[in-house]
Amino acid sequence: MPNTALLIRRPGWRGSRPFAGLPSSPLAYVLLALAITAAGWNFAARDAAHREQARQRELISRSDRLLSTMKDLETGMRGYALTGKLEYLEPYADALNHIGDDVALACPHSVAQVRS
């Protein structure tokens, strides 16, 4: 039977210190700090990407609303031009009332430049 004391005590073994297995090298601490910093930067970049994604979704929604209003304008004009009946101008008149607001929402910088 082998000597168990030799199996437990190996050369270079530090004994029963509780933190004996943790790295004590300054390089390990630098790498740990670098990993924590990278994780923080990644978290901040993720939040910025989510804000940008929400802004782009809102812009697409506003653009879709503007496109729908433009279609209503075109439909009303075409219907009146083909038939000459005033009831076909209702979508045109409704769209004409909303087009300014839709353009202002979809392109706020363009409207500010045009007004000044």
Secondary structure, 3 states (H helix, E strand, C coil): CCCHHHHHCCCCCCCCCCCCCCCCCHHHHHHHHHHHHHHHHHHHHHHHHHHHHHHHHHHHHHHHHHHHHHHHHHHHHHHHHHHCCHHHHHHHHHHHHHHHHHHHHHCHHHHHHHHC
